[in-house]
């Protein structure tokens, strides 16, 4: 039997760790989710706390609007309680003595009329009996106070009140609540517009930085290759030794720029993650690049859209309505308040003084003087209307300026991008020629380095111009109240 030989390979601990990290990195990269700008915007709308906050405010105003409707309906209340008196209730007979004498005279006259012949008073008339008895009773001393023997009792009543006329106060309050609800809706739209603008800007930042990193990597790889070529040429004594030092400096600069922009990519991802409110446990990336798409922007059309859809103007419009209704409320203070009321008393028989079962009626209230409070309130409401009018005029001017500035910026960035296209092409050709000349031994190393830096600079400037163009368009659409209008444009540009 042949001996079996087992060969064991010893892998260093550092090498094993490196292999494990490579496998783990490959697994994580496979799990990275590429998020389109449409998906990123939807995540922001769904997860952002500020959007949730203003969504709750809308629901609050919905319920307040419903509550304002209740002012048109009757109010129904049940009142109950328990009362304990330290002493019995007393009736002050001195104040009703004449009434008691009159009552005694009437009862006595009735008795004489019914039983006079039985007691020997058959000839006495009712009138003479009444006057005689009242006269006699008037000579008696004052009656002692009468007590109601009930020191504790329960009370309960059911009452209803229906406003009939309030001078327009209830109607104004309802319209005011409706304006507040509309304002809350517009504020939610405004917040979502701000979130959309922030999301688009941060998303474009990350796309730009990813493209810049690619250029930095190309430059770094090119500088490494040039360093190798320069070292080989020095070995062949074609170039002096100091040329290699310049090439090494160029490699170090390219590496520094690459690492710096890699850090910027990480920072931009953190900012974008915050806007989307995406957990740190979910890795993500964005689209690799965005191509140029020329857009036709009509200034007058954009301005008219802003006047119709800009949330700021919508909010001012609702402020105008609220100021109008506030004035109506102040005017209603100079009108009477009329209401119908009714009540039903329970536990009547247990009360010291028995009230009727039902009471219905009308009540009217008109204020005669309250320290000039109503007059000053009316004046304040008129000044509020003027304040809102001035705010609207100012907002219109600011929106016009905002749209005009972003419109000019977008057009300038578009022109800059188009002009840089030819610059990048010439810089690329210049790099190709100088690289070829160096490889053939008739060019200088410094020319290759300068051509590489010039090409990198022009290409990055072109990317920055494209980024500025789309950001200006995004700001322009946000200014007119339609920030999402740029989303399909960017999605289409990603495939160019």
C-alpha positions in Angstrom: 0.0 0.0 0.0 1.3 3.4 -1.0 1.8 5.9 1.7 -0.7 8.7 1.5 0.8 12.1 1.7 -1.3 15.0 3.0 -0.1 18.4 2.1 -1.3 21.3 4.3 -1.1 24.8 3.2 -0.8 27.3 5.9 -2.6 30.5 5.2 -1.4 33.6 7.2 -3.9 35.1 9.5 -3.7 38.4 7.7 -4.4 36.8 4.4 -7.4 34.9 5.8 -8.8 38.1 7.2 -8.3 39.8 3.8 -10.2 37.0 2.0 -13.1 37.1 4.5 -13.4 40.9 4.0 -13.3 40.6 0.3 -16.2 38.0 0.4 -18.1 40.2 2.8 -17.6 43.3 0.7 -18.8 41.5 -2.4 -21.9 40.3 -0.6 -22.7 43.8 0.7 -22.2 45.3 -2.8 -24.6 42.7 -4.2 -27.2 43.9 -1.6 -26.8 47.6 -2.3 -30.0 49.0 -3.6 -30.0 51.5 -6.4 -32.6 54.1 -5.8 -34.0 56.1 -8.6 -34.8 59.8 -8.0 -38.5 58.9 -8.2 -38.2 56.3 -5.5 -36.1 58.6 -3.4 -38.8 61.3 -3.6 -41.5 58.8 -2.6 -39.4 57.7 0.4 -39.0 61.3 1.4 -42.7 61.9 1.3 -43.4 58.7 3.2 -40.7 58.8 5.9 -39.9 62.5 6.5 -41.0 63.7 9.9 -41.8 67.2 8.8 -44.2 65.9 6.2 -45.8 63.7 8.8 -46.0 66.7 11.2 -47.9 68.9 8.7 -50.1 65.9 7.7 -51.2 65.7 11.3 -51.9 69.4 11.2 -54.2 68.9 8.3 -56.2 66.3 10.2 -56.4 68.7 13.1 -57.9 71.4 10.9 -60.3 68.9 9.4 -61.8 68.2 12.8 -61.8 71.9 13.7 -63.8 72.6 10.5 -66.3 69.9 11.5 -66.5 71.4 15.0 -67.4 74.8 13.5 -70.4 73.2 11.8 -71.8 72.3 15.2 -72.4 76.0 16.0 -75.4 75.8 13.6 -77.0 73.0 15.6 -78.8 73.2 18.9 -77.0 72.5 22.1 -78.5 70.0 24.5 -77.4 69.8 28.1 -78.4 67.9 31.1 -77.7 69.5 34.5 -77.8 67.5 37.7 -76.7 68.1 41.3 -77.3 67.8 45.0 -78.0 70.7 47.3 -77.8 70.8 51.1 -79.1 73.8 53.1 -77.9 74.7 56.6 -81.4 75.7 57.6 -84.9 75.2 56.2 -86.0 77.7 53.6 -88.2 80.4 55.2 -91.0 82.5 53.5 -90.9 86.1 54.7 -94.7 86.5 55.5 -94.3 90.3 56.2 -93.8 90.9 52.5 -96.9 88.8 51.6 -99.2 89.7 54.5 -101.7 91.6 52.4 -101.8 88.7 50.0 -102.5 86.2 52.9 -105.2 88.5 54.3 -106.8 88.6 50.9 -106.6 84.9 50.6 -108.1 84.4 54.0 -111.0 86.8 53.2 -111.8 84.9 50.0 -111.8 81.5 51.8 -114.0 83.0 54.6 -116.5 84.5 52.2 -116.7 81.3 50.3 -117.4 79.4 53.6 -120.1 81.9 54.6 -121.8 81.5 51.2 -121.8 77.7 51.5 -122.5 77.2 55.2 -124.0 80.6 56.5 -127.5 79.4 57.1 -126.2 76.5 59.3 -124.3 78.9 61.5 -126.8 81.7 61.7 -125.3 83.9 59.0 -127.8 83.4 56.2 -128.4 87.1 55.7 -124.7 88.0 55.3 -123.6 88.6 51.7 -120.4 87.3 50.3 -119.0 90.8 49.7 -119.7 91.9 53.3 -118.3 88.7 54.7 -115.1 89.2 52.6 -114.6 92.9 53.6 -115.3 92.1 57.3 -112.8 89.2 57.3 -110.1 91.2 55.5 -110.6 94.1 58.0 -110.3 91.8 61.0 -107.3 89.9 59.6 -105.5 93.3 59.0 -105.7 94.0 62.7 -103.9 90.8 63.7 -100.1 91.0 64.3 -97.7 89.9 61.5 -97.7 86.3 60.6 -94.6 84.3 61.7 -92.3 83.2 58.9 -93.2 79.9 57.2 -90.6 77.2 56.9 -90.3 74.7 54.1 -89.2 71.5 55.8 -86.6 70.3 53.3 -82.9 70.9 53.8 -81.5 68.6 51.1 -82.7 67.8 47.7 -81.5 66.7 44.2 -81.9 68.8 41.1 -81.9 67.8 37.4 -83.0 69.5 34.2 -82.7 68.9 30.5 -82.1 72.1 28.5 -81.8 73.0 24.8 -80.6 76.2 23.1 -80.8 77.0 19.4 -79.1 80.1 18.1 -81.4 82.0 15.7 -79.4 85.2 14.9 -75.8 86.0 15.9 -75.1 88.9 13.5 -73.2 86.5 11.1 -70.8 85.4 13.7 -71.5 81.6 13.3 -71.2 81.8 9.5 -68.0 83.8 9.7 -66.5 81.3 12.2 -67.3 78.4 9.8 -65.7 80.2 6.8 -62.7 81.0 9.0 -62.3 77.3 10.0 -62.6 76.4 6.3 -59.8 78.9 5.4 -57.6 77.4 8.1 -58.2 73.9 6.7 -57.2 75.1 3.2 -54.1 76.9 4.7 -53.1 73.6 6.3 -53.4 71.8 3.0 -51.3 74.4 1.3 -48.7 74.3 4.0 -48.4 70.6 3.6 -47.9 71.1 -0.2 -45.3 73.8 0.6 -43.4 71.5 2.9 -43.5 68.7 0.4 -42.2 71.1 -2.3 -39.3 72.1 0.0 -38.5 68.4 0.7 -38.7 67.7 -3.0 -36.3 70.5 -3.8 -33.9 69.4 -1.1 -34.1 65.8 -2.2 -33.4 66.7 -5.9 -30.4 68.9 -4.9 -28.9 66.2 -2.7 -29.5 63.5 -5.2 -27.9 65.5 -8.0 -24.9 66.2 -5.7 -24.3 62.5 -5.2 -24.6 61.8 -8.9 -22.2 64.6 -9.7 -19.7 63.4 -7.1 -19.9 59.8 -8.4 -19.0 61.1 -11.9 -16.2 63.2 -10.5 -14.8 60.2 -8.7 -14.7 58.3 -12.0 -12.7 61.2 -13.6 -10.4 61.3 -10.6 -9.9 57.5 -10.9 -9.1 57.9 -14.6 -6.6 60.6 -13.9 -5.0 58.6 -11.1 -4.7 55.5 -13.3 -3.3 57.7 -16.1 -0.7 59.2 -13.7 0.4 55.8 -12.5 0.8 54.6 -16.0 2.8 57.8 -16.9 5.0 57.2 -13.8 5.8 53.7 -15.0 6.6 55.0 -18.5 8.8 57.7 -17.1 10.6 55.2 -14.8 11.2 52.9 -17.8 12.5 55.8 -19.9 14.9 56.8 -17.1 16.2 53.2 -16.9 16.9 53.4 -20.7 18.6 56.8 -20.0 16.2 58.5 -22.3 15.0 61.0 -19.7 16.8 62.6 -16.8 16.0 61.3 -13.2 14.3 64.5 -12.0 11.4 63.8 -14.4 10.3 60.9 -12.3 10.0 63.1 -9.2 7.5 65.3 -11.1 5.5 62.3 -12.2 5.4 61.0 -8.5 4.1 64.4 -7.4 1.4 64.2 -10.0 0.4 60.7 -8.8 0.3 61.9 -5.2 -1.9 64.9 -6.1 -4.3 62.7 -8.1 -4.5 60.2 -5.2 -5.3 63.0 -2.8 -8.1 64.4 -5.0 -9.5 60.9 -5.5 -9.6 60.2 -1.7 -11.1 63.7 -1.0 -14.0 63.2 -3.5 -14.6 59.7 -2.2 -15.1 61.2 1.2 -17.5 63.8 -0.3 -19.5 61.0 -1.9 -19.9 59.5 1.6 -21.0 62.8 3.0 -23.5 63.4 0.2 -24.9 60.0 0.8 -25.4 60.8 4.5 -27.3 64.0 3.6 -29.5 62.2 1.1 -30.2 59.4 3.6 -31.3 62.0 6.1 -33.8 63.5 3.6 -35.2 60.1 2.8 -35.1 59.1 6.5 -33.6 55.8 5.4 -32.1 53.6 8.1 -28.3 53.2 8.2 -28.8 49.4 7.9 -30.0 49.8 4.3 -27.1 50.4 1.9 -28.0 52.3 -1.3 -26.6 54.1 -4.3 -28.0 56.4 -7.0 -27.9 56.4 -10.7 -24.4 56.6 -12.2 -24.8 59.5 -14.5 -27.3 62.0 -16.0 -27.1 63.1 -19.6 -27.9 66.5 -21.1 -31.4 67.3 -22.2 -32.2 70.6 -23.7 -35.4 72.2 -22.4 -37.5 75.0 -23.7 -38.5 77.4 -20.9 -41.2 80.0 -21.5 -40.8 82.8 -18.9 -44.4 84.1 -19.2 -45.9 80.6 -18.9 -43.7 79.9 -15.9 -44.8 83.2 -14.3 -48.5 82.5 -14.8 -48.1 79.0 -13.4 -46.4 80.5 -10.3 -49.3 82.9 -9.8 -51.7 80.0 -9.9 -49.8 77.3 -8.0 -47.2 79.0 -5.8 -48.0 77.9 -2.2 -47.0 81.2 -0.7 -49.6 83.0 -2.8 -52.1 80.4 -1.8 -51.4 80.9 1.8 -51.8 84.7 1.5 -55.1 84.1 -0.3 -56.4 82.2 2.7 -55.0 84.8 5.0 -57.1 87.3 3.1 -60.2 85.1 3.6 -59.4 84.8 7.4 -59.0 88.5 7.7 -62.3 89.1 6.0 -64.1 86.7 8.3 -62.4 88.1 11.4 -63.8 91.5 10.3 -67.2 89.9 10.0 -66.9 88.5 13.5 -66.0 91.9 14.9 -69.0 93.5 13.1 -71.3 90.9 14.6 -70.5 92.2 18.1 -72.6 95.2 17.2 -75.6 93.0 16.5 -78.0 91.4 19.0 -77.8 87.7 19.7 -81.2 85.9 19.5 -81.7 82.3 20.6 -84.6 79.9 21.4 -84.4 77.9 24.6 -86.3 75.1 26.3 -85.9 73.1 29.5 -87.5 70.2 31.2 -87.3 69.9 35.0 -86.9 66.6 36.7 -87.5 65.7 40.4 -89.9 68.6 40.6 -91.9 67.3 43.6 -88.7 67.1 45.7 -87.9 70.8 45.3 -88.9 73.3 48.0 -90.5 75.5 45.3 -92.1 73.4 42.6 -91.2 74.7 39.1 -93.2 73.9 35.9 -92.4 70.8 33.9 -91.5 72.7 30.7 -90.2 76.1 29.9 -89.7 77.5 26.4 -88.9 81.0 25.2 -86.7 83.4 23.3 -83.8 85.3 24.6 -82.1 88.4 23.0 -78.8 90.0 24.2 -77.4 93.3 23.0 -74.2 94.8 24.4 -74.4 98.5 25.2 -70.9 99.1 26.5 -67.8 97.0 27.1 -65.0 99.6 27.4 -64.7 100.2 23.7 -63.5 96.6 23.2 -65.7 96.0 20.1 -64.7 99.3 18.4 -61.0 98.7 18.8 -61.4 95.1 17.7 -63.1 96.3 14.6 -60.3 98.7 13.8 -57.7 96.0 14.4 -59.4 93.7 11.9 -59.4 96.5 9.2 -55.6 97.0 9.7 -55.2 93.2 9.4 -56.8 93.3 6.0 -54.4 96.1 4.9 -51.4 94.1 6.3 -52.4 91.0 4.2 -52.8 93.2 1.1 -49.3 94.6 1.4 -47.9 91.1 2.1 -49.5 89.9 -1.1 -47.9 92.7 -3.2 -44.5 92.0 -1.7 -44.8 88.3 -2.3 -45.7 88.8 -6.0 -42.6 90.9 -6.5 -40.4 88.4 -4.7 -41.8 85.5 -6.8 -41.2 87.4 -10.0 -37.6 88.0 -9.0 -37.1 84.4 -7.9 -38.4 83.0 -11.2 -36.5 85.5 -13.3 -33.2 84.8 -11.5 -33.5 81.0 -11.8 -34.7 81.4 -15.4 -31.5 83.4 -16.3 -29.3 80.9 -14.3 -30.8 77.9 -16.1 -30.2 79.5 -19.5 -26.6 80.5 -18.6 -25.7 77.1 -17.3 -27.1 75.5 -20.5 -24.9 77.8 -22.6 -21.9 77.1 -20.4 -22.4 73.3 -20.8 -22.7 73.6 -24.6 -19.5 75.7 -24.8 -17.6 73.3 -22.5 -18.4 70.3 -24.8 -16.0 71.5 -27.4 -13.5 72.4 -24.7 -13.5 68.9 -23.4 -13.1 67.4 -26.9 -10.1 69.7 -27.6 -8.6 68.9 -24.2 -9.0 65.1 -24.8 -7.3 65.4 -28.2 -4.5 67.5 -26.7 -3.9 64.7 -24.1 -3.9 62.1 -26.7 -1.3 63.9 -28.8 1.0 64.7 -25.9 0.8 61.1 -24.6 1.6 59.8 -28.0 4.6 62.2 -28.4 5.9 61.1 -25.0 5.6 57.4 -25.8 7.5 58.0 -29.0 10.2 59.9 -27.2 9.7 63.3 -28.7 7.5 64.8 -26.0 8.1 65.9 -22.5 6.7 64.4 -19.3 5.5 67.8 -18.1 3.4 68.2 -21.2 1.6 64.9 -20.5 0.9 65.9 -16.9 -0.3 69.4 -17.9 -2.5 67.9 -20.6 -4.0 65.4 -18.2 -4.8 68.1 -15.6 -6.3 70.3 -18.3 -8.5 67.5 -19.5 -9.6 66.7 -16.0 -10.4 70.3 -15.2 -12.5 70.8 -18.4 -14.4 67.6 -17.9 -15.2 68.3 -14.3 -16.3 71.9 -15.2 -18.6 70.4 -17.8 -20.2 68.1 -15.1 -20.5 71.0 -12.7 -22.2 73.1 -15.4 -24.7 70.2 -16.1 -25.3 69.9 -12.4 -25.9 73.6 -12.1 -28.2 73.5 -15.1 -30.5 70.9 -13.7 -30.4 72.4 -10.2 -31.4 75.8 -11.7 -34.3 74.1 -13.5 -35.3 72.3 -10.3 -35.3 75.6 -8.4 -37.3 77.2 -11.2 -40.0 74.5 -11.0 -40.0 74.7 -7.2 -40.5 78.5 -7.5 -43.6 78.0 -9.7 -45.0 75.3 -7.3 -44.2 72.2 -9.4 -41.0 70.8 -8.1 -41.8 67.2 -9.3 -41.9 68.4 -12.9 -38.2 67.8 -13.2 -38.4 64.1 -12.1 -39.4 62.7 -15.5 -36.8 64.9 -17.1 -34.0 63.5 -14.9 -35.3 59.9 -15.4 -35.1 60.4 -19.1 -31.7 62.1 -18.9 -30.3 59.1 -17.0 -30.8 56.9 -20.2 -29.0 59.4 -22.5 
